[in-house]
Amino acid sequence: MKTITTFPVPVREEEHTWISLSDGTRLAARLWIPEAAEHRPVPAILEYIPYRKRDFEAVGDAVTHGYFAGHGYACVRVDLRGAGESEGVLRDEYLPLEQQDGLEVLRWIAAQPWCSGNIGMIGISWGGFNGLQIAALQPPELKAVITVCSTDDRYADDVHYMGGCLLGDNLSWASTMFAYNACPPDPLLVGDAWRDMWMERLEKSGLWLEQWLKHQRRDDYWRHGSVCEDFAAIRCPVMAVSGWADGYSNAVFRLLAGLKTPRKGLIGPWSHKYPHFGVPGPAIGFLQEALRWWDTWLKGKDTGIVKEPMLRVWMQDSVVPSTRYRKRPGRWVAEASWPSERIAERQFYLDGAHLLSEDAAAAAPNTAEQESADMTIQSPLSVGLYGGKWCSYAAPPDLPHDQREEDGGSMVFETRPLEEPMEIMGAPVLHLELCASQPVAMVAARISDVAPDDKATRITYGMLNLCHRNGHDKPEHLVPGRTYTVSFPLNHIAQHFPAGNRLRLSISTSYWPLAWPPPQPVRLTIHTGASRMALPVRKPQESDEALRPFADPEGAPPPAMTRLAPKNLKWRVVRDLGDDVSTLEVIKDEGIFRLDAIDWTVGSKTLEWYSYQDDDFDSVRGETLWQRSFTRGDWSARTTTRTVLTSTESHFFLHAELDAWEKDERVFSRNWKYEIPRDHV
């Protein structure tokens, strides 16, 4: 990224200010204000998240908001109630109180002498969520939104559940917020109140995973904050952004199809990051694109962005499988609208171990024996150990490995080598006629690009809890042995398959630890003659070659930082053949760094273990451990959070621990234990 030091307008920064709410609570904010704005008010941009403006987000905030401010915008970065230096307690995601606080923040910004009254909201992940949620409340001050790596559907397409299956990331993400909520505010900003604020957080924030596990079906808890419940409520323009390695790319397509306001979609090869920090590359000049959006809707300028295609995505080329890519080869393609009439559905039929195109299926002998062919699978729990993370937060090394490691425990269907290249763009859909041996079962499906040397790169995947076949709000047990017809989408993707490569569809009955397995081993039978896969095929367009290229990434200068201990990121699969125990170990050690200007030293380390023994479904176990530390001079505080999730056929068992130290004295310790019945999961 190119660091820009000279901007069109000079900026003053307020590292900390208070925003007082109607109930007396004060939220902590950081401001970047054009110096002339007090006399010539400017539009404002708000980012409203819980990730601590003081330390963990200090670098990214400075790079992004310093850049916007240098181009004539007042930027306001606010920590949610109970986060960072903000007062109060954060008790869960996306609560009505969070949204009402956000409305008050918008009114406060609009009332400042440096603000013109026009405000945009931008955010990645949490900030992308609440930007949409607050837009649905239609505050008059909010004129446009940029939502990055977020979703419109909190149940069906978020970190908690996928296709009605409980995600392993549900535990991982709950542990992340468990650790965040235990962090102290900086005494330099809040004074002697810091310890009381810290103790209140430790006592009252709670263990969110318990709540999430109590809602295993789509109910009012998940409907709240899911803007897909009423797309018409959003009336301001929306730019939706994600990446193919991110967990939230599907939402971009649904937002484009569901919203009626001016809207744009952008999907690159990136993981869960802003595109100017994009990994895998190529990163782009996203801040320049965002300025074009803000200039259009907050300043009334004609930047030309409205006339450009509604959707622009990175069409990925074929690559060898790897858990990390510095760059994904490909090219930009675009569609004037979504859904696009240029996407044609092409059917592939399951026939024995083959995937037959429509032409090949029509030419094949049509015998009753072939039409009724059955294939069965009962997958080992090892299928999924090489599947990577549901949402890649850092890209290396959490992407899926060579799928040959997984296919030995899967039912595999494959095309012949392609005679000519093929490109897909959209969501493949799987239509299966099947029966299961247990009342609770799941099916996981993966599409891989298989090279002539047999290396298999996973392109996309999807899952369905078969108890949710008639809807996520009304699960029903299966009748073992009864035949059902089910359909479910795989994740959206844009992918080029070269001639000579093969497409492989792999089906398994478990996908651990990406998803929690069913209560018991399941034998799944698929009637292949009645089953098929629909691919969204897109022919290359000459118009793609004329697309305006993106600029290189730029940003404002980051704060001075000294790294005191290096990062260490590893994924390890450990197979103890003596005890027949397999473990996926995730090490995410962010090291130790000091923000030099404020003499604030921060350390963060995460360890995760996902294990099982033999074919014992009751042995499945997820455990996380977070360590956080904060130091200035002779003052220090640190926290340790540990969460363990196990299960039996009937219940989930949740155990968590939280310990906090001031210097070397433990000042807080608490344990949680819960038993939560399984609900068709």
N, C-alpha and C positions, 0 to 999 in steps of 0.2 A: 504494500500500500504506500502511496505517495503522501507524505505529510506536508500539508499546506500551512504556511506560516503567515502569509499575507492575504487578507480578505478584503472584499469590497467595503465593509464597514467595520470600525473598531468595536470591540465588545468588552464589557465589564462582567466579571463573574462574582456571584455571591455564593460562596461554598455552602452556606447554611442559612436558611431562614425558616420561620414558622408560619404555617397556615392554620389559623384557628377555626375550628368547626363549631356548629351551633350547640353541640353538647359539651363544649369546653375542651375537647381533645385537640391537641396540636399535632399536625403532621409536619414532618421534616422535608424541606425542599432545597434543591440546588438550582440556581438560576444562572443563565447566560443571557445578558440583555444588551442589545445594540446601544451604544452610548447616547445616540441622538434620540432614542425612543421616548424619553421623558417628554420631549417637545414634539416629536413626530411619531405617534404610536404605531406599532407594527403588529402583525398577526403573531400568535403564539402557538407553540407546539408542546404538547404535554406527553410525558411518558410516566406511567403510574403503576409501579411494580413493588414487590416485597424484597428485592435482592440487594439491598444495602448500597445506597449511593456513596457511602463513606469509604468503602473498601472493595468488595467483590466486583462491583460494576463501575468503579471509578475510572478505569482506563477506557472502557467502551463508551461510557457516558461522555467523557471529555472529547473523544474522537468524533462522535456523532453529533452531539448537541453543540459543541464548539463550532463545528462546520456549519450547521444550520444557522446559528446565531451570526456567524460571520457573513452570511448572505441575507441578513435583514430580518431574522425571526427571533422573538423572545422565546427561549427554551426553558421549560420547567420540568425538572425531574423530581418526582415525589415518591417517597417510600410509603407503602400502605400503613394503615393503622396497625401498630404492634410490630413493625419491621424497622430495622435500622435505628434511627433516632426518633422515629415517630412514637407518640404515646399510645397507650391502650394495648390490646391483646389481639393477635390474629388467630382466629379459631377455626378457619376452614377456607377453602377456595371459593371465590366468586359469590360471597354472601350478599344478600340485599344491602346490608350495611356498607359493604365495600363500594357498591354502586352508588348508594346515596352519598357517601363521602366524596366519590368522584364528581358527582353533580355539584357539590359545594365547592370543590376545588376549581371546577370550570368557572363557576360564578365569581370566585375570588380572583382568578386570573383576569377575567373580562373586566373586572372593576379596577384593575391596576392602571395607573396613568400611562404606563409604557405599552399597554395592549390596545389594539384597534377594536377588539371585540370579536374578531374572527379567530377561532382556535381549531387546530388539528390534533388528533391523537395518533401516536405511533407506539408500537410495542412488539416485542418478539415473545412468543410463548404467552406467559401470563398477561403481559401488556397487550398482546394481540387479542386475547380473549376479551379482556374488559373493555378494550376499545370498541369492539362489536357490541358488547352487552350494554355499554353506556349509550352508544349510538341508537340502540333500539328503544331507549327511553326518550329520545328526541329532544335533548337539551338544545335550546336555541343558539347557544354559543358554539356548538360543535358543528363545523362546516365540512370536515373531511376526515377520513381515517386511513391509515396504512397499517394493516394487520399482517404480521409476519409469523409463520410457524404456529398457527392457532387453529381452532376448529369452531364450527357452528353447531356441533353435536357432542355434548359432554359424555354421553353414554356410548354411542356406537363408534365414535372415532376420536377417542382421547386415550390418555395413558392408562386408564383403568380397565377397560374391557374392549374386546375386539370380536365382533361376531357373536357376542354373548359369552365369550371365553374370558376368564380372568387372566390379565396380563401379568407377567413377572415384573414389568415396569411399575405396576401398581404399588408393589412393595418398595421398589427402588426409589420411586418418586416420593412416596410417603416418608421414607427415611431421609430424603433430601430436605423436605420441609420440616421434619422433626428436628433436624440439626440447625437449619436456619432460624427457627423460632426460639431456639435455646441460646442464641448469641446475644451478648450484652450491647447496649448502646455505648457510644464513645463518651467518657466522662468530660472530655474537653468541650463537647458541644452541649451536653445536658446538665453538667454540673453535678452537685451532690445527689441529685435524684437518680443517678444512673443505677444504683444498686437496687432501689425499690422498683424501678422499671424492670430490671432484669429478673428479680424474684417474681414479679407478677407474671411475666412471660413464662417462666419455668413452671409456675404453679397452674396456670390457667389455659395455656395454648392447647394442651391435650395431644392425644395420639390420633391423628386424623385417619389412619388406616382402619381403625375400628369402624368408623362411620362408613367408609367406602366399602368395607366388606359386608356391612349390614344391608347394603343396597345392591344386590346382585342382578337385579333386573331393571329395565328402564321404568322409572317411576317419577313422581314429581320432584324428588331430590335432584335427579339428573336433568329433568326438563327445564328447571330453573337455570338460566344462563345459557341455554341452548337456543341460539337465535334462529335455528332452522324451524323452531316451533311457529315462528311468524316472521318470515323474511320481510314482509311488507312494513314491519315496524321500523326498519332501517331506511332512512330517507336521504342520508347524506352520501356523497360519493365514497367508494371504498376501493382501495388497492389491496389485493390479497397476494401474498408472497410465500413461497416455500421452496423446498428442495427435495430431490428424489431420495436422498439419504435421510431425510427428516421423517418424522412420524405423521406429519400433518398435510401432506400434499393433496390428499383427497378433497379436503375442505375447499381448496381453491376452485375446483371444478363445480362443487355444489353451490358455492357463493355466486359464481358467475351465472349459473343456471337459475338460481332462486331469487337473487336480488333484481330489482327493477330500477335502481338508481344507476348513475354513471359508475362504471366499474372496470377494473383492469386486473388481470391475473399474470403472475410471473413465477415460473418454476425453473430453477437451475439444477445443477448436479449436487447442490450443497447439503450439508448436514444441518443440525439445529442451530444455525447461526445467521446473523445478518449477512446479506450477499457481499458486502464490501469486506467482510472477514471470511468469505465463503471457502469451505473445505468440504469435499474435494473441489478443486478449481475447475474451470476458471472463475475466480472472483471477478466482480464487475464494479463499475462506478455507480453503486446503488444510491449513494447520497446525492449524486447528480440527478438520478431519476426521481428520487423523492422530492428534490427541489422543484422539478418540473411539475410534479403533482401538487405540491403546496402552492407554487406560484399561480397555478391555474385556479385552484378552488379557494385559496385564502387571499390572493392579491388580485384576482381577476385578469391575469395576463393570458395571452394566447401563446402557449408553449408548443402547441402541436400535438400534445400527448393524447388529447381526446380523439384525434383523427386516426391514431395508430390502432393496430389490431387489438381486440379485447384481450387475447391470450397469447402469451409468448412463452415457449418452453424449450428446454435443452433436449434435443433428440440425441440420446446416448448411443455411441458406437459400441460394438462388441469389444469386450476386454477379457483378459484372463482373470480368474477369480482371485481376490485378495481381500484381506481384512482392512486394507488401507490403500487409498489412491491419493497421490498428490494432485492429480488432474484426471478428470474423466473426458476422454476424447468425444467429440460430437459436434453439433452445430445447432444454431438457433432456428426454430421454426415458429410459425404464428398462425392463428386462426382469427378471422374477423369477428366471430361470435362463438359462444358455447351454449348448448351443444352445436357441433359443426356438421353441416350436411356433407362435408368432405370425408367424414369417417364412415367407413363401410364395415358392417359386421360380417366376419368370415367364420364359418363353423368348422370345427375339427371334432371328429367323432372318435370315441374310445372304442377300439376294436382289438381285443387281445391285449398285447403289449404295445400296440401302435396307436398313433394319432393320425387319423386319415382326414385329409381335406375333403371338401364336398365332392370335388371331381373324383378323387380316388375312392371315396365311399360309394359313389354312384356306379363306378366301374367294377367294384368288388362284387363277387357272387353274393346274392342276397338270400342266404339260407336261414331257415328258422333257427338252426343251431348257432349261427353267428349272432343273430338278433338277441338271443337269450343267454349269451356267454356271461358267466359270472367270474369275478376275480375277488379274492379276499386278502385282507391284511390285518395283522395285529402287531402294531409297531412297538419296538422296545423304547424305553424311556430315553435312550441315547439320542433319538432323533430330535434335533434342536440344539444340541451342544455347539454346533458350528453354524447356527442360524443368525448370529449377531444380535444386536439390540433392536427392540421395537422402534426406538427413536435414537438415531446416532447423534450424540451430543458433541462429539469431537472428531468423528470419522475414523481416525486411527485409534485403536485397532478394533473397532466394534462393528464392522461390516461383516456380512456372511462369508464363510470360507468356501472352498471347493465343495460343491453339493454332492460329489460322489461319497463324501463322508456320511451323508444323510440318507442317500438313496437306497442303501442296503436294507434299511428298515422301512421302506416305503413301497407303495405300488407305483410302478413307473410306466408311463406311456410316452412314446416318442415318434416324431415324424421321421420320414426319410430325409436325407440331406436336401436342403432347399435348392431348387434348380435356379432360382433367381432371388435377389434380395427381397426382404419384406420388412416393413416398418409398422409398428403399432403405436397408437396414442389414445389413451383413455383407460378404462377399467375392463380387463377381461372378466367374463362371467362364466361360472361353472354350473352346469345343469347335471345333476346326478340322480339316478334311480338307485336306491340303496336300502339295506337293512343292517341292523346292529344287534349285537348279542347282549347288550346291557341297556337299561332304561335311561342312562345318562351317557352320552357319547359326543365326541367332537370329530370334526374332519378338518385337517390342515392341507392346503394345496399350494404348491410352488411351481412356478414356470422358470425354467432355466434355459440359457443359451449354451448349447453344447458344441464345442469346437471339434474339428476333425481329429484332434489328439485326445478327445473324450473329456477334457476339462470342462466342468459345468459351473457356469456363473449364474447365481440366482438373479432373476430380473424383477420378479414381483411375487407376492404371496397373499393368501387370504385364509381366514378361518371361519368356521361356523360351529357354535354349540348347537347340536341337532335338537336339543330341547327347545331352542328358540326358532325353530323352522317356521312357525306361524306368527312370529313377532317377538321382539325383545321385551315387551311388556306383559306377555302371557305365556311363559314357558310351560311346556307339557312334556311329561316323561314319554319316552319311546316305548312301544310294545316290542320286546325282543323278537326278532324274526319277521316282523311285519315290514312290508316294502313301503318306502316313502319316496316322493319326488321332491328334491330340494334344489334351490338355486341361490347362489351367493356371489358377490363380486370379489375380485382380488383388488389389490391396491392399484390405483392409476399409475401409468408409466408411459414414457415415450422411449422407444427402443428400436434400433436398427439391427436386423439379423442378416448377416451376409450370406450370399450363396455358398453352399457347401456345409454350413452349420445346420444343426438340428434343434428343434424345439422339444423340450421335455416337460411333461406334466408329472409331478410327483405328489402322491397322496399318502398321508399318514394319519394315524389315529391319536397321536400326541405330538406336541412340539415344545417340549420342556428344555430350557426354562423361559422361553419367550412367552409361553402360556402355561398356566397351571393345568396339570393333566386331569382327566375325569376321575371319579372315585375308584374305579376298578379298571383293569385291562379290558379292552373292547376289541372284538373281532368284527370288522366291517366288511360287508359284501357289497360290491358294486355290480350292477347289471349293465355291462358295458354297451350292449346293443342299443340301450335307451339313454345313454349318457353322452354329453358333448361339452365342448368348450367353445365359447364365442370370443373371438379376438377383434378388437377395434383397429382395423387396418387403415392406414393413411398413406396415400401415394405421395411421393415427393412433389413439391410445388415449386415452380420457377420463381414465384413471388418471395419465397424464403431467401433466395439469394440476394434480393434487393433490400432486405431489412437493414434499418439503420444500426450500425454497430454500437455496442455499449462502450462507454469510455472506461479507462482503467480506474481502479479504486483509488479514492482520495479520502482524506480525513484530517481533522484538526490535530494538533500535537497532543499526545498523551501526557499525563503527569509523570514526573521523574520517579522512577521506581528502581530499587536495588533488589536483585534476587539473591537470597541468602541460602536457599536450598533448592535443588533442581526438581523439575517435574518427573514423575515416573508413571507411565500409563502402560498397563499390561493386561492381556486376557490369557488365561491359562486353562487348558483342559487337562485334568489330572485323573488318570485311570488307575486305581489301586486294584489290580487283578487278584491279589490275595484275598482281600475282603469284599471284592466285587463292588466297590464304592466309586462312583464317578462324580467329579466336582468341576464346575466352572468357577474359576476364581477371577474376580475382577479387581484390579488394583488401579485406583485413580488418586494418585498422590500429587496434589497441586503444588507441593513444596512450600517454601516460606518466602515471602517478599515483604519489603518495606516501602511504604509510600513516603518518600523522603521529605516532602514539604511539611507533612504533619507528624513525622516520626512515629508512624503507626505500622507495627509489624504484625502480619497475619499469616497463619498457617492453616492448611486444610488437607485432610487425608481421608479417603474413603476406601473401604474394603468390602467386597460382596462375595458371598459363597452360595452357589446353587447346586444341590447334591441329591443323590438318590442311591439306593443299594439294590443291586440285582434287578428283579422285576417287581419289587415291592412298592406299590403305589402309596402306601402309608409312610414310606421312608422319605418321600419328597420333602425337601427342606430349603428354605431361603433365609439367609442371614445377612445383615448389613451392619457395618460399624463405621461411624463418623467421628472424626476428631477435629476440633476447631480451636484455634488459639489466637489471642490478641494481646499485644504487649506495647507499652510505652514507658520508657524509663524503668522505675521500680514497680510500676503497676502492671498487673497481668491478670487475665482471666482465660479459662479454657473449659471446653465442654466435651463430653463423650456421650454419644447416643448409640444404642444397640437395639436392633429389632430382629426377631426370629418369628417366622411363619411356618407352621407345619399343618398337616391335615390328616383326617381319617375319612372313612367312607361317608360319615355323617356330619363332621364339623371341621371348621378351621380353628387352629389354636394360635393365638397371638400373644407374644411375650415381648415386652420392651423395657429398656432401662435408660435412665437419664441421670448423669452425674455432672456436676459443675464445680469448678475450683476457682477460688480467688487466691492468687499467688499459689501457695502449696497447700492451702486448707480447703478441704471439700466443704462447700457451703450448701449443697443441695443434692439430694439423691431420691429417686422415686422409681418404682417398678409398676408395670401394668401387666395384667393377665386377663385375657378374654377367651371365651369359647363362643364361636359364632356358627350357627347351623348353616350347612350348605343348602342353597336354594337352586336346585336343578343345574348346578355348576360342577 
